[in-house]
Amino acid sequence: MDRVSGCLSCDRNELTDRPVREQILVTEFWRLAHAFGTPIPGWLVLPPLRHRTVRVRITQRIRTGLRSHASG
Ligand SMILES: [Zn+2]
């Protein structure tokens, strides 16, 4: 299932005019975004680009991707 209408992450993923704060970095699996609705300034989240109904493990492939983006 790639997208579910009414799901905040899916709906935000579909926007063509998404603000930069919601796409600091975009990969084939996720996008790095500033969280909103949180009292913690600067809180970042990694919404997946496909709909998920359960927590998923961050695989080695994703960890490696995060490291390469963080260092480069
Ligand atoms: Zn979703």
PDB file of the backbone (N, CA, C, O) and the ligand in Angstrom, with CONECT records:
HET     ZN  A 101       1
ATOM      1  N   MET A   1       0.850  -1.172   0.000  1.00  0.00           N
ATOM      2  CA  MET A   1       0.000   0.000   0.000  1.00  0.00           C
ATOM      3  C   MET A   1       0.896   1.234   0.000  1.00  0.00           C
ATOM      4  O   MET A   1       1.674   1.447   0.930  1.00  0.00           O
ATOM      5  N   ASP A   2       0.781   2.029  -1.031  1.00  0.00           N
ATOM      6  CA  ASP A   2       1.666   3.175  -1.133  1.00  0.00           C
ATOM      7  C   ASP A   2       1.116   4.432  -0.484  1.00  0.00           C
ATOM      8  O   ASP A   2       1.878   5.234   0.057  1.00  0.00           O
ATOM      9  N   ARG A   3      -0.211   4.614  -0.532  1.00  0.00           N
ATOM     10  CA  ARG A   3      -0.784   5.854  -0.042  1.00  0.00           C
ATOM     11  C   ARG A   3      -2.186   5.609   0.503  1.00  0.00           C
ATOM     12  O   ARG A   3      -2.964   4.848  -0.073  1.00  0.00           O
ATOM     13  N   VAL A   4      -2.499   6.265   1.627  1.00  0.00           N
ATOM     14  CA  VAL A   4      -3.837   6.178   2.203  1.00  0.00           C
ATOM     15  C   VAL A   4      -4.341   7.596   2.432  1.00  0.00           C
ATOM     16  O   VAL A   4      -3.719   8.378   3.150  1.00  0.00           O
ATOM     17  N   SER A   5      -5.473   7.918   1.816  1.00  0.00           N
ATOM     18  CA  SER A   5      -6.058   9.236   2.005  1.00  0.00           C
ATOM     19  C   SER A   5      -6.459   9.418   3.474  1.00  0.00           C
ATOM     20  O   SER A   5      -7.027   8.513   4.085  1.00  0.00           O
ATOM     21  N   GLY A   6      -6.167  10.572   4.021  1.00  0.00           N
ATOM     22  CA  GLY A   6      -6.482  10.840   5.414  1.00  0.00           C
ATOM     23  C   GLY A   6      -5.320  10.574   6.356  1.00  0.00           C
ATOM     24  O   GLY A   6      -5.369  10.943   7.529  1.00  0.00           O
ATOM     25  N   CYS A   7      -4.277   9.935   5.845  1.00  0.00           N
ATOM     26  CA  CYS A   7      -3.062   9.705   6.628  1.00  0.00           C
ATOM     27  C   CYS A   7      -2.197  10.962   6.475  1.00  0.00           C
ATOM     28  O   CYS A   7      -1.885  11.366   5.355  1.00  0.00           O
ATOM     29  N   LEU A   8      -1.813  11.574   7.586  1.00  0.00           N
ATOM     30  CA  LEU A   8      -1.061  12.825   7.531  1.00  0.00           C
ATOM     31  C   LEU A   8       0.210  12.694   6.697  1.00  0.00           C
ATOM     32  O   LEU A   8       0.472  13.531   5.834  1.00  0.00           O
ATOM     33  N   SER A   9       0.996  11.655   6.946  1.00  0.00           N
ATOM     34  CA  SER A   9       2.247  11.487   6.195  1.00  0.00           C
ATOM     35  C   SER A   9       1.975  11.319   4.706  1.00  0.00           C
ATOM     36  O   SER A   9       2.620  11.964   3.880  1.00  0.00           O
ATOM     37  N   CYS A  10       1.021  10.453   4.359  1.00  0.00           N
ATOM     38  CA  CYS A  10       0.703  10.220   2.944  1.00  0.00           C
ATOM     39  C   CYS A  10       0.211  11.506   2.284  1.00  0.00           C
ATOM     40  O   CYS A  10       0.625  11.845   1.175  1.00  0.00           O
ATOM     41  N   ASP A  11      -0.675  12.216   2.976  1.00  0.00           N
ATOM     42  CA  ASP A  11      -1.208  13.453   2.405  1.00  0.00           C
ATOM     43  C   ASP A  11      -0.099  14.474   2.188  1.00  0.00           C
ATOM     44  O   ASP A  11      -0.078  15.158   1.164  1.00  0.00           O
ATOM     45  N   ARG A  12       0.822  14.584   3.142  1.00  0.00           N
ATOM     46  CA  ARG A  12       1.940  15.537   2.993  1.00  0.00           C
ATOM     47  C   ARG A  12       2.894  15.074   1.897  1.00  0.00           C
ATOM     48  O   ARG A  12       3.472  15.900   1.190  1.00  0.00           O
ATOM     49  N   ASN A  13       3.063  13.763   1.752  1.00  0.00           N
ATOM     50  CA  ASN A  13       3.937  13.253   0.687  1.00  0.00           C
ATOM     51  C   ASN A  13       3.400  13.603  -0.690  1.00  0.00           C
ATOM     52  O   ASN A  13       4.175  13.805  -1.625  1.00  0.00           O
ATOM     53  N   GLU A  14       2.093  13.677  -0.824  1.00  0.00           N
ATOM     54  CA  GLU A  14       1.470  13.926  -2.126  1.00  0.00           C
ATOM     55  C   GLU A  14       1.546  15.376  -2.571  1.00  0.00           C
ATOM     56  O   GLU A  14       1.371  15.666  -3.755  1.00  0.00           O
ATOM     57  N   LEU A  15       1.805  16.296  -1.645  1.00  0.00           N
ATOM     58  CA  LEU A  15       1.813  17.718  -2.002  1.00  0.00           C
ATOM     59  C   LEU A  15       2.922  18.010  -3.005  1.00  0.00           C
ATOM     60  O   LEU A  15       4.055  17.556  -2.848  1.00  0.00           O
ATOM     61  N   THR A  16       2.580  18.771  -4.034  1.00  0.00           N
ATOM     62  CA  THR A  16       3.594  19.150  -5.018  1.00  0.00           C
ATOM     63  C   THR A  16       4.293  20.443  -4.600  1.00  0.00           C
ATOM     64  O   THR A  16       5.381  20.753  -5.084  1.00  0.00           O
ATOM     65  N   ASP A  17       3.656  21.199  -3.690  1.00  0.00           N
ATOM     66  CA  ASP A  17       4.243  22.457  -3.245  1.00  0.00           C
ATOM     67  C   ASP A  17       4.637  22.381  -1.763  1.00  0.00           C
ATOM     68  O   ASP A  17       4.497  23.350  -1.016  1.00  0.00           O
ATOM     69  N   ARG A  18       5.130  21.207  -1.361  1.00  0.00           N
ATOM     70  CA  ARG A  18       5.539  20.990   0.027  1.00  0.00           C
ATOM     71  C   ARG A  18       6.641  21.977   0.397  1.00  0.00           C
ATOM     72  O   ARG A  18       7.595  22.146  -0.362  1.00  0.00           O
ATOM     73  N   PRO A  19       6.525  22.643   1.569  1.00  0.00           N
ATOM     74  CA  PRO A  19       7.557  23.601   1.969  1.00  0.00           C
ATOM     75  C   PRO A  19       8.892  22.902   2.256  1.00  0.00           C
ATOM     76  O   PRO A  19       8.932  21.711   2.564  1.00  0.00           O
ATOM     77  N   VAL A  20       9.958  23.655   2.149  1.00  0.00           N
ATOM     78  CA  VAL A  20      11.304  23.120   2.347  1.00  0.00           C
ATOM     79  C   VAL A  20      11.444  22.455   3.710  1.00  0.00           C
ATOM     80  O   VAL A  20      12.148  21.454   3.836  1.00  0.00           O
ATOM     81  N   ARG A  21      10.786  22.996   4.731  1.00  0.00           N
ATOM     82  CA  ARG A  21      10.894  22.417   6.079  1.00  0.00           C
ATOM     83  C   ARG A  21      10.368  20.977   6.129  1.00  0.00           C
ATOM     84  O   ARG A  21      10.665  20.242   7.071  1.00  0.00           O
ATOM     85  N   GLU A  22       9.592  20.578   5.123  1.00  0.00           N
ATOM     86  CA  GLU A  22       9.063  19.221   5.079  1.00  0.00           C
ATOM     87  C   GLU A  22       9.799  18.323   4.091  1.00  0.00           C
ATOM     88  O   GLU A  22       9.409  17.180   3.855  1.00  0.00           O
ATOM     89  N   GLN A  23      10.857  18.858   3.526  1.00  0.00           N
ATOM     90  CA  GLN A  23      11.662  18.057   2.597  1.00  0.00           C
ATOM     91  C   GLN A  23      13.115  18.515   2.655  1.00  0.00           C
ATOM     92  O   GLN A  23      13.727  18.836   1.636  1.00  0.00           O
ATOM     93  N   ILE A  24      13.649  18.536   3.870  1.00  0.00           N
ATOM     94  CA  ILE A  24      15.038  18.937   4.064  1.00  0.00           C
ATOM     95  C   ILE A  24      15.934  18.030   3.232  1.00  0.00           C
ATOM     96  O   ILE A  24      16.913  18.471   2.630  1.00  0.00           O
ATOM     97  N   LEU A  25      15.575  16.764   3.216  1.00  0.00           N
ATOM     98  CA  LEU A  25      16.289  15.768   2.421  1.00  0.00           C
ATOM     99  C   LEU A  25      15.266  14.712   2.020  1.00  0.00           C
ATOM    100  O   LEU A  25      14.458  14.288   2.847  1.00  0.00           O
ATOM    101  N   VAL A  26      15.292  14.290   0.780  1.00  0.00           N
ATOM    102  CA  VAL A  26      14.355  13.278   0.291  1.00  0.00           C
ATOM    103  C   VAL A  26      15.156  12.158  -0.360  1.00  0.00           C
ATOM    104  O   VAL A  26      15.993  12.408  -1.228  1.00  0.00           O
ATOM    105  N   THR A  27      14.898  10.922   0.062  1.00  0.00           N
ATOM    106  CA  THR A  27      15.531   9.759  -0.548  1.00  0.00           C
ATOM    107  C   THR A  27      14.442   8.907  -1.183  1.00  0.00           C
ATOM    108  O   THR A  27      13.284   9.319  -1.246  1.00  0.00           O
ATOM    109  N   GLU A  28      14.806   7.734  -1.648  1.00  0.00           N
ATOM    110  CA  GLU A  28      13.792   6.848  -2.243  1.00  0.00           C
ATOM    111  C   GLU A  28      12.876   6.243  -1.183  1.00  0.00           C
ATOM    112  O   GLU A  28      11.813   5.727  -1.528  1.00  0.00           O
ATOM    113  N   PHE A  29      13.254   6.288   0.105  1.00  0.00           N
ATOM    114  CA  PHE A  29      12.473   5.669   1.173  1.00  0.00           C
ATOM    115  C   PHE A  29      11.753   6.645   2.094  1.00  0.00           C
ATOM    116  O   PHE A  29      10.671   6.326   2.587  1.00  0.00           O
ATOM    117  N   TRP A  30      12.308   7.800   2.335  1.00  0.00           N
ATOM    118  CA  TRP A  30      11.787   8.724   3.335  1.00  0.00           C
ATOM    119  C   TRP A  30      12.190  10.142   2.998  1.00  0.00           C
ATOM    120  O   TRP A  30      12.975  10.396   2.084  1.00  0.00           O
ATOM    121  N   ARG A  31      11.625  11.059   3.768  1.00  0.00           N
ATOM    122  CA  ARG A  31      12.051  12.459   3.667  1.00  0.00           C
ATOM    123  C   ARG A  31      12.319  12.964   5.076  1.00  0.00           C
ATOM    124  O   ARG A  31      11.626  12.571   6.015  1.00  0.00           O
ATOM    125  N   LEU A  32      13.288  13.804   5.234  1.00  0.00           N
ATOM    126  CA  LEU A  32      13.622  14.412   6.515  1.00  0.00           C
ATOM    127  C   LEU A  32      12.852  15.712   6.618  1.00  0.00           C
ATOM    128  O   LEU A  32      12.906  16.549   5.716  1.00  0.00           O
ATOM    129  N   ALA A  33      12.128  15.881   7.727  1.00  0.00           N
ATOM    130  CA  ALA A  33      11.259  17.049   7.865  1.00  0.00           C
ATOM    131  C   ALA A  33      11.290  17.573   9.292  1.00  0.00           C
ATOM    132  O   ALA A  33      11.549  16.827  10.236  1.00  0.00           O
ATOM    133  N   HIS A  34      11.023  18.869   9.435  1.00  0.00           N
ATOM    134  CA  HIS A  34      10.815  19.430  10.766  1.00  0.00           C
ATOM    135  C   HIS A  34       9.438  18.984  11.233  1.00  0.00           C
ATOM    136  O   HIS A  34       8.464  19.060  10.484  1.00  0.00           O
ATOM    137  N   ALA A  35       9.362  18.525  12.461  1.00  0.00           N
ATOM    138  CA  ALA A  35       8.079  18.132  13.032  1.00  0.00           C
ATOM    139  C   ALA A  35       7.296  19.394  13.380  1.00  0.00           C
ATOM    140  O   ALA A  35       7.875  20.423  13.728  1.00  0.00           O
ATOM    141  N   PHE A  36       5.981  19.300  13.282  1.00  0.00           N
ATOM    142  CA  PHE A  36       5.171  20.408  13.754  1.00  0.00           C
ATOM    143  C   PHE A  36       4.210  19.858  14.792  1.00  0.00           C
ATOM    144  O   PHE A  36       3.930  18.660  14.831  1.00  0.00           O
ATOM    145  N   GLY A  37       3.706  20.761  15.637  1.00  0.00           N
ATOM    146  CA  GLY A  37       2.813  20.324  16.711  1.00  0.00           C
ATOM    147  C   GLY A  37       3.584  19.735  17.879  1.00  0.00           C
ATOM    148  O   GLY A  37       3.015  19.002  18.688  1.00  0.00           O
ATOM    149  N   THR A  38       4.855  20.040  17.977  1.00  0.00           N
ATOM    150  CA  THR A  38       5.661  19.560  19.095  1.00  0.00           C
ATOM    151  C   THR A  38       6.249  20.768  19.820  1.00  0.00           C
ATOM    152  O   THR A  38       6.580  21.768  19.183  1.00  0.00           O
ATOM    153  N   PRO A  39       6.382  20.689  21.145  1.00  0.00           N
ATOM    154  CA  PRO A  39       6.956  21.833  21.874  1.00  0.00           C
ATOM    155  C   PRO A  39       8.482  21.884  21.775  1.00  0.00           C
ATOM    156  O   PRO A  39       9.101  22.808  22.301  1.00  0.00           O
ATOM    157  N   ILE A  40       9.091  20.907  21.110  1.00  0.00           N
ATOM    158  CA  ILE A  40      10.547  20.848  21.035  1.00  0.00           C
ATOM    159  C   ILE A  40      11.013  21.498  19.723  1.00  0.00           C
ATOM    160  O   ILE A  40      10.819  20.926  18.650  1.00  0.00           O
ATOM    161  N   PRO A  41      11.623  22.680  19.802  1.00  0.00           N
ATOM    162  CA  PRO A  41      12.082  23.334  18.577  1.00  0.00           C
ATOM    163  C   PRO A  41      13.175  22.514  17.887  1.00  0.00           C
ATOM    164  O   PRO A  41      14.073  21.979  18.537  1.00  0.00           O
ATOM    165  N   GLY A  42      13.079  22.429  16.581  1.00  0.00           N
ATOM    166  CA  GLY A  42      14.108  21.739  15.820  1.00  0.00           C
ATOM    167  C   GLY A  42      13.941  20.233  15.749  1.00  0.00           C
ATOM    168  O   GLY A  42      14.801  19.548  15.196  1.00  0.00           O
ATOM    169  N   TRP A  43      12.871  19.708  16.287  1.00  0.00           N
ATOM    170  CA  TRP A  43      12.625  18.266  16.265  1.00  0.00           C
ATOM    171  C   TRP A  43      12.465  17.813  14.821  1.00  0.00           C
ATOM    172  O   TRP A  43      11.688  18.403  14.071  1.00  0.00           O
ATOM    173  N   LEU A  44      13.187  16.777  14.426  1.00  0.00           N
ATOM    174  CA  LEU A  44      13.122  16.279  13.051  1.00  0.00           C
ATOM    175  C   LEU A  44      12.471  14.892  13.027  1.00  0.00           C
ATOM    176  O   LEU A  44      12.583  14.125  13.984  1.00  0.00           O
ATOM    177  N   VAL A  45      11.807  14.591  11.945  1.00  0.00           N
ATOM    178  CA  VAL A  45      11.168  13.288  11.763  1.00  0.00           C
ATOM    179  C   VAL A  45      11.523  12.735  10.382  1.00  0.00           C
ATOM    180  O   VAL A  45      11.922  13.479   9.486  1.00  0.00           O
ATOM    181  N   LEU A  46      11.372  11.417  10.227  1.00  0.00           N
ATOM    182  CA  LEU A  46      11.620  10.752   8.949  1.00  0.00           C
ATOM    183  C   LEU A  46      10.342  10.065   8.477  1.00  0.00           C
ATOM    184  O   LEU A  46      10.201   8.852   8.633  1.00  0.00           O
ATOM    185  N   PRO A  47       9.419  10.816   7.911  1.00  0.00           N
ATOM    186  CA  PRO A  47       8.215  10.164   7.389  1.00  0.00           C
ATOM    187  C   PRO A  47       8.576   9.278   6.199  1.00  0.00           C
ATOM    188  O   PRO A  47       9.299   9.707   5.301  1.00  0.00           O
ATOM    189  N   PRO A  48       8.072   8.040   6.191  1.00  0.00           N
ATOM    190  CA  PRO A  48       8.329   7.163   5.044  1.00  0.00           C
ATOM    191  C   PRO A  48       7.547   7.650   3.829  1.00  0.00           C
ATOM    192  O   PRO A  48       6.519   8.312   3.976  1.00  0.00           O
ATOM    193  N   LEU A  49       8.020   7.331   2.649  1.00  0.00           N
ATOM    194  CA  LEU A  49       7.333   7.746   1.430  1.00  0.00           C
ATOM    195  C   LEU A  49       6.261   6.752   1.007  1.00  0.00           C
ATOM    196  O   LEU A  49       5.516   7.006   0.061  1.00  0.00           O
ATOM    197  N   ARG A  50       6.178   5.622   1.703  1.00  0.00           N
ATOM    198  CA  ARG A  50       5.097   4.660   1.482  1.00  0.00           C
ATOM    199  C   ARG A  50       4.321   4.537   2.783  1.00  0.00           C
ATOM    200  O   ARG A  50       4.897   4.661   3.863  1.00  0.00           O
ATOM    201  N   HIS A  51       3.031   4.296   2.690  1.00  0.00           N
ATOM    202  CA  HIS A  51       2.201   4.183   3.879  1.00  0.00           C
ATOM    203  C   HIS A  51       2.644   3.003   4.742  1.00  0.00           C
ATOM    204  O   HIS A  51       2.892   1.911   4.232  1.00  0.00           O
ATOM    205  N   ARG A  52       2.739   3.228   6.023  1.00  0.00           N
ATOM    206  CA  ARG A  52       3.110   2.187   6.985  1.00  0.00           C
ATOM    207  C   ARG A  52       2.074   2.177   8.089  1.00  0.00           C
ATOM    208  O   ARG A  52       1.625   3.232   8.536  1.00  0.00           O
ATOM    209  N   THR A  53       1.694   0.993   8.530  1.00  0.00           N
ATOM    210  CA  THR A  53       0.725   0.883   9.623  1.00  0.00           C
ATOM    211  C   THR A  53       1.376   0.377  10.899  1.00  0.00           C
ATOM    212  O   THR A  53       0.755   0.380  11.962  1.00  0.00           O
ATOM    213  N   VAL A  54       2.594  -0.046  10.796  1.00  0.00           N
ATOM    214  CA  VAL A  54       3.327  -0.510  11.970  1.00  0.00           C
ATOM    215  C   VAL A  54       4.719   0.111  11.953  1.00  0.00           C
ATOM    216  O   VAL A  54       5.218   0.548  10.916  1.00  0.00           O
ATOM    217  N   ARG A  55       5.320   0.134  13.121  1.00  0.00           N
ATOM    218  CA  ARG A  55       6.701   0.594  13.159  1.00  0.00           C
ATOM    219  C   ARG A  55       7.552  -0.368  12.372  1.00  0.00           C
ATOM    220  O   ARG A  55       7.359  -1.582  12.434  1.00  0.00           O
ATOM    221  N   VAL A  56       8.474   0.165  11.647  1.00  0.00           N
ATOM    222  CA  VAL A  56       9.381  -0.692  10.890  1.00  0.00           C
ATOM    223  C   VAL A  56      10.794  -0.493  11.404  1.00  0.00           C
ATOM    224  O   VAL A  56      11.190   0.593  11.828  1.00  0.00           O
ATOM    225  N   ARG A  57      11.518  -1.564  11.350  1.00  0.00           N
ATOM    226  CA  ARG A  57      12.919  -1.503  11.737  1.00  0.00           C
ATOM    227  C   ARG A  57      13.704  -0.698  10.723  1.00  0.00           C
ATOM    228  O   ARG A  57      13.459  -0.786   9.520  1.00  0.00           O
ATOM    229  N   ILE A  58      14.634   0.076  11.207  1.00  0.00           N
ATOM    230  CA  ILE A  58      15.533   0.769  10.301  1.00  0.00           C
ATOM    231  C   ILE A  58      16.585  -0.244   9.880  1.00  0.00           C
ATOM    232  O   ILE A  58      17.402  -0.688  10.687  1.00  0.00           O
ATOM    233  N   THR A  59      16.549  -0.593   8.626  1.00  0.00           N
ATOM    234  CA  THR A  59      17.455  -1.626   8.113  1.00  0.00           C
ATOM    235  C   THR A  59      18.866  -1.069   7.947  1.00  0.00           C
ATOM    236  O   THR A  59      19.087   0.142   7.975  1.00  0.00           O
ATOM    237  N   GLN A  60      19.794  -1.970   7.778  1.00  0.00           N
ATOM    238  CA  GLN A  60      21.187  -1.555   7.550  1.00  0.00           C
ATOM    239  C   GLN A  60      21.282  -0.672   6.314  1.00  0.00           C
ATOM    240  O   GLN A  60      22.048   0.291   6.291  1.00  0.00           O
ATOM    241  N   ARG A  61      20.502  -1.002   5.287  1.00  0.00           N
ATOM    242  CA  ARG A  61      20.528  -0.212   4.050  1.00  0.00           C
ATOM    243  C   ARG A  61      20.097   1.230   4.325  1.00  0.00           C
ATOM    244  O   ARG A  61      20.703   2.171   3.812  1.00  0.00           O
ATOM    245  N   ILE A  62      19.050   1.400   5.136  1.00  0.00           N
ATOM    246  CA  ILE A  62      18.583   2.745   5.465  1.00  0.00           C
ATOM    247  C   ILE A  62      19.603   3.459   6.353  1.00  0.00           C
ATOM    248  O   ILE A  62      19.880   4.643   6.163  1.00  0.00           O
ATOM    249  N   ARG A  63      20.164   2.723   7.333  1.00  0.00           N
ATOM    250  CA  ARG A  63      21.202   3.324   8.201  1.00  0.00           C
ATOM    251  C   ARG A  63      22.384   3.815   7.386  1.00  0.00           C
ATOM    252  O   ARG A  63      22.909   4.904   7.616  1.00  0.00           O
ATOM    253  N   THR A  64      22.791   2.998   6.438  1.00  0.00           N
ATOM    254  CA  THR A  64      23.923   3.384   5.590  1.00  0.00           C
ATOM    255  C   THR A  64      23.566   4.638   4.794  1.00  0.00           C
ATOM    256  O   THR A  64      24.389   5.540   4.634  1.00  0.00           O
ATOM    257  N   GLY A  65      22.339   4.683   4.301  1.00  0.00           N
ATOM    258  CA  GLY A  65      21.897   5.873   3.553  1.00  0.00           C
ATOM    259  C   GLY A  65      21.889   7.106   4.422  1.00  0.00           C
ATOM    260  O   GLY A  65      22.290   8.183   3.980  1.00  0.00           O
ATOM    261  N   LEU A  66      21.431   6.963   5.668  1.00  0.00           N
ATOM    262  CA  LEU A  66      21.417   8.098   6.592  1.00  0.00           C
ATOM    263  C   LEU A  66      22.832   8.597   6.847  1.00  0.00           C
ATOM    264  O   LEU A  66      23.102   9.798   6.829  1.00  0.00           O
ATOM    265  N   ARG A  67      23.728   7.642   7.086  1.00  0.00           N
ATOM    266  CA  ARG A  67      25.123   8.031   7.351  1.00  0.00           C
ATOM    267  C   ARG A  67      25.730   8.762   6.160  1.00  0.00           C
ATOM    268  O   ARG A  67      26.428   9.761   6.335  1.00  0.00           O
ATOM    269  N   SER A  68      25.469   8.273   4.951  1.00  0.00           N
ATOM    270  CA  SER A  68      26.078   8.905   3.791  1.00  0.00           C
ATOM    271  C   SER A  68      25.525  10.316   3.589  1.00  0.00           C
ATOM    272  O   SER A  68      26.256  11.211   3.164  1.00  0.00           O
ATOM    273  N   HIS A  69      24.253  10.519   3.886  1.00  0.00           N
ATOM    274  CA  HIS A  69      23.684  11.861   3.751  1.00  0.00           C
ATOM    275  C   HIS A  69      24.184  12.766   4.862  1.00  0.00           C
ATOM    276  O   HIS A  69      24.420  13.953   4.635  1.00  0.00           O
ATOM    277  N   ALA A  70      24.351  12.221   6.065  1.00  0.00           N
ATOM    278  CA  ALA A  70      24.790  13.035   7.200  1.00  0.00           C
ATOM    279  C   ALA A  70      26.233  13.475   7.040  1.00  0.00           C
ATOM    280  O   ALA A  70      26.602  14.565   7.477  1.00  0.00           O
ATOM    281  N   SER A  71      27.057  12.636   6.416  1.00  0.00           N
ATOM    282  CA  SER A  71      28.468  12.975   6.296  1.00  0.00           C
ATOM    283  C   SER A  71      28.785  13.715   4.993  1.00  0.00           C
ATOM    284  O   SER A  71      29.857  14.305   4.858  1.00  0.00           O
ATOM    285  N   GLY A  72      27.887  13.685   4.072  1.00  0.00           N
ATOM    286  CA  GLY A  72      28.235  14.260   2.785  1.00  0.00           C
ATOM    287  C   GLY A  72      27.432  15.432   2.426  1.00  0.00           C
ATOM    288  O   GLY A  72      27.629  16.012   1.358  1.00  0.00           O
TER     289      GLY A  72
HETATM  290 ZN    ZN A 101       0.262   6.954   5.286  1.00  0.00          ZN2+
END
